[in-house]
Amino acid sequence: MHSVGCLACHTIDGKGNQQPFSGGDLSSIGDKRNETWLFNWLSDPAKLNKDHRMPVVKLSTDERRQLAYALAALKQAKLSTGQKPTSDKQSIAAGQKLIAQARCAACHTIPGIEKPNLQISDLTKPVTNWNNSCLAETPDLKQGRPAYRTIDRDAVKAYLAASYNSPSPENEFDRGRYVLEQRNCIYCHERDRHEGITQIAGQMAKFDPALAGQSEAMIPPALTAVGDKLKHEALAEAVSGQQKTLRMPWLRVRMPRFEHTEADKQALLGYLVSHDRVPDDGPRQPGFMVESLEKDRAQLLIAGQTITGAKGFSCISCHELGDYKPRNVALGTRGSNLLMLGKRMRKEYFLRWVHNPLRIVPGMEMPALKKSVPKVLGGDINRQLDAIWLGLNDPQFKVPTNPSVVEQFFTVAAGEPARIVRDVFTNPKETGGGYVPRAFAVGFDNGHNMLFDLDQFSLVQWTLGDLARQRTEGKSWYWDMAGTPIVTGYNRGFEFVLAKAGKEPLQVVYPHLENGSAGTLRSYDSQGNRITLNYELNFKIGDQIQTVAVTETFEPLRGQDKGSGWQRDIKATNLPTGYDLYVGRPRFSKSIGSPTISDLTRPDEKWLHISDNYSHEYIKATGGKQDRVALTLNYLCELKVDGLDVKIKPEPNQTLEKVTSAPGFDGVRLPLDRGIMPTAMAWRNDGTLIFTSLKGDVYLAKDTNGDGVEDEMTLFEEGLSAPFGIVADGSDIIVSHKPEVLRLSDTDGDGRADKRTIVASGWGFNDNYHDWASGCIRDSKGNLYIGLGSDYAQMKRPDDQIHWRGKILKITYNGNIEVLGHAFRYPTGLAINSKDEIFISDQQGVQNTFNEINFLIPGKAYGVPSQSDLRNKENLEETRAAIQVPHPWTRSVNGLTCIPKQFSYASLFDHGLGCEYNNRFLIRFTQQKVGDSVQGATYYFTRADIPPDEFNFTGPMSVAVSPQGDIYVGSIHDSGWLGGRNTGSIVKLTPNGNLPNGIKELRATADGFELEFFSPVDAKKAADKEAYTIAGYTRVWSGSYASPDSGRYKVEVEGVTLSDDHKTVRLKVNELKEKFVYEVNCQQIGTGDEKLFPVTGHYSMNRIPE
């Protein structure tokens, strides 16, 4: 009621507009009308009064109902309720007579009463007696003539006197102006000197707490120069409130729908155009109107994308473009959707507007575009503005990327080295559709980019402009190519085929797919803008698999007289005897910039069509030897893009923050950029901290000022696919990310990886965000171990994408892969102790009733069969987790580590640490071997009850112990789980020698438990049975995601025995049950006033010791 625009025409309790054509006061409307009548009136006024002037306000049914109730509650008169209208015929007749005498029907429509036949006075002649007219001081009750005391009677008399004998005929211009005023348009919209509803919006923002700070949302767009701004059809829709789309959905105020007569509508349109439009030959016509040639259209389209983006005028900071919406824009600066605005707006107005908005609408926030973007279109501002107009109105326009609304934005400026992205990419329909999980995207410094599919080993996209952008969609992370596609309208397919030698092929041999891939990536290098890719392709000839080795080199083309492009050099060896290799190009139906894809040495060579192939056409690779061939392809178009930098606001320098949640440690948050999301950490031999980020980066972090705190990080590698494991190997770094395990090498010593060698790959992989490859850890013999996220819930996942999902893999130093463990859900954390024993965390959820820490036994399965297990009916027998971590004490236990020998607190050697993400603390775990099985207990390692004025972890995801014995905790804030921004931090915990006494280890015995403490406890306190409480419970999965506790019972302590050194308490209990979890608590039984921490242990009783 206060915000949608009602007060532009009405008043309520003195607030609102009261003008000659207003709708009246609503302060007591509830005294006259009930909510049902008001709802019907708001829905369709014509049903209640065919002569109404009320427009239909665009409201949802719920909004209309809410408004009707609010209006019905506006009452001032103290009227009795519950009385029915009288049915006395005499009273009704008397009332009808009074209405007729007062001639109410002369102005009002009253059912059952006809309009009276009146002798209308001729006002073109002088009035002899004003006291006998409606302008008299008093009414004439006998004649039923009213008196209008509140109007300016002298002004009316003056007007009539001036019109005697020669009344001015109403012209269309004046009639249109009258319509504009009669519809109250200028009391809602700003126009020329009229301020519209602006002041009322400000009053409402102060008066109504729900509207505080929302005044800009209650002000509709200005109508100043609207007749110059809009094309005729768009203007006609606008003045009637019949727009097909909602251009400014963030506004609270609503444009109502008017039912103008055709004459009124045409008069209004004529007035707006006649008053506002600048003639084509007018003196104010700007000199910056340019008309581009059709041959320049494609280049202008590319320029328009650059200029509207972050490299230019950054229109995307405030305006919507199609489905794109800017982030965090103040209400007063939000702009309407610019895409295809030429359907409604005139180009002449657009150019006048962008050149100087303040000249048209004073106070407008939009800046004037008078200073050109350097380099683009020769720095000519007039051509740049024309390019914006052309681009925004071209269906091929690719909305530029706003760095502030995406996770990452990759672009390559002139002179910069090429950039590579290996994460999952989306692929639009016009370039074949779907996703590219094993992607290889490259951006060159001349603006050309390519997206290569490492499953099919074929080109998917060729674009011009920015390289790529990363975004989140719920919990999933994706990359999109950010530039304009050069060729579109084709299907994806194989680029490499074999055909029998000696004749033009009619049939070919396509690559052989195994586990969804046509081959194996071996390595890739980058040297400046030269990218080399080495891989093997598999072809099935007869019943034999033949492997063809391929080396491809990609680099930008330099010195082109016309246009720009890139070159692709292909060398293949080990071809099967009697076969030729053919390389394809897409059979596209649409393009921009007249592109060509041709053989460098045979530009006019005919490309062949294969009868069963509609995606590509092919050309034969040639060479001196039959098994060694080569081909160089040039990808050229008649377009160029200016290599401009993107100006991104730098992150503020971080300050040291003390973290106080770890008893026995001095904690500090490293002063590093909070954009990191650390997923794994390790150290080089020189003490350099290395870590991976969920965003795909690998960083080196160093202490530059000698204070023992890493304060500077440098980027070693970027663009990986959710790396979750890292190991230092001499000067190399080994990283596990979704598609493979990589060895990263810096061969030229510049601090950046330039050679990447595949250590292991071959598992099923698609765009599902659960397809992690976690780890990696290394044993004493140099073997690596990783865990693969399961596909257990993906019932329709293709067979060629399920290989090894949900498994633990052992990777030997020479690259052999062995499956060690099966049926894990999401094995996020892997840890190895001094005995090369491996522990694996798994997540609570379907079939896992608790969070788990599993002790890896080769060949065993751990309870959540993957799709390959289910379809092959194997690995279905569950090995129970060594430790069932209580839930919801923990909700998501992720990274693990085992404490090494160099740790300051020797009593914790080989204990495990785990990261509890949601509740933001670390757990500690210990193991106990009982017969041939392993079980154990978990404890608090850091406090969870942190006061608001102290600092804690952001959300622990990874943990590691440095060679110096410090614990590093990598935390993330994931928007998919918690909303907000994707951020992170690293906390360093340094032992301070004050580790509190508390439970060191909880062990099971045949008749109870042993609690071993770090230091002696008070003998008297410890001997009291009442100092201990024990509860047992279990969980049984019944099909749902979560499983409740069941079988809970209280365990009675029957006896207490204290060891001679007062460090171990043995509890004898009345009953133990296998496959139960026991929560064992002790009171503060320490010596003196010491506070024990931890005082609780959670033991998983898989088997009762004998």
Secondary structure, DSSP 4 states (H G I P E B T S, - for coil): --SSSGGGTEEETTEE---TT--EE-TTHHHH--HHHHHHHHH-GGGT-TT--PPBP---HHHHHHHHHHHHT---S----SPPPP--HHHHHHHHHHHHHTTGGGTS-BTTBPPP------TTS--S-GGGSTTSSS-BTTTTB---TTS-HHHHHHHHHHTTT-PPPPPHHHHHHHHHHHTTGGGTS-BTTB-TTHHHHHHHHHH-GGGTT-GGGGSPPP-TTHHHHB-HHHHHHHHHT--SS-S-TT-SS-PPBP---HHHHHHHHHHHHHHHPPPTT-TT--TT-----GGGHHHHHHHHHHHHSTTTT-GGGTB-BTTB--SS--GGG-B---TTGGGTB-HHHHHHHHH-HHHHSTT--SPP--SPPSSGGGG-HHHHHHHHHHHHT-TTPPPPP-GGGSSEEE---TTPPPEEE-S-EE--GGGT-SEESSEEEEE-TTSEEEEEETTTTEEEEEEES--EEEEEETTEEEEEE-SEESEES-----SEEEEETTS--SS-BPBPPBTTBSEEEEEEEEETTEEEEEEEEEEEETTEEEEEEEEEEEEE----SSSEEEEEEEEEE-PPTTEEEEEEEE--SEESS--EEEESS-TTPPPEEPTT-SSEEEEE-EEEETTEEEEEEEEEES-----PPP--PPPPPP--EEE--STTEEEEE----TT--EEEEEE-TT--EEEEETTS-EEEEE-SSSSSS--EEEEEE---S--BEEEEETTEEEEEETTEEEEEE-SSSSSS--EEEEEE------S-TT--EEEEEE-TTS-EEEEE---TT-TT--GGG-TTTT-EEEE-TTS-EEEEEB--S----EEE-TT--EEEEE-SBTTB-SEEEEEP-TT-B-S---HHHHHHT-S-SBPPPSEEE-TTTSS-EEEEEE--TT-S-GGGTT-EEEEETTTTEEEEEEEEEETTEEEEEEEESS-S---TTSB--S-EEEEEE-TTS-EEEEEEE-HHHH-S--EEEEEEEEE-S-PPP-EEEEEEETTEEEEEESS---HHHHT-GGGEEEEEEEE---SSSS--EEEEEEEPEEEEEE-TTS-EEEEEES---TTEEEEEEE---SSTTPPPS--EEEEEESS---
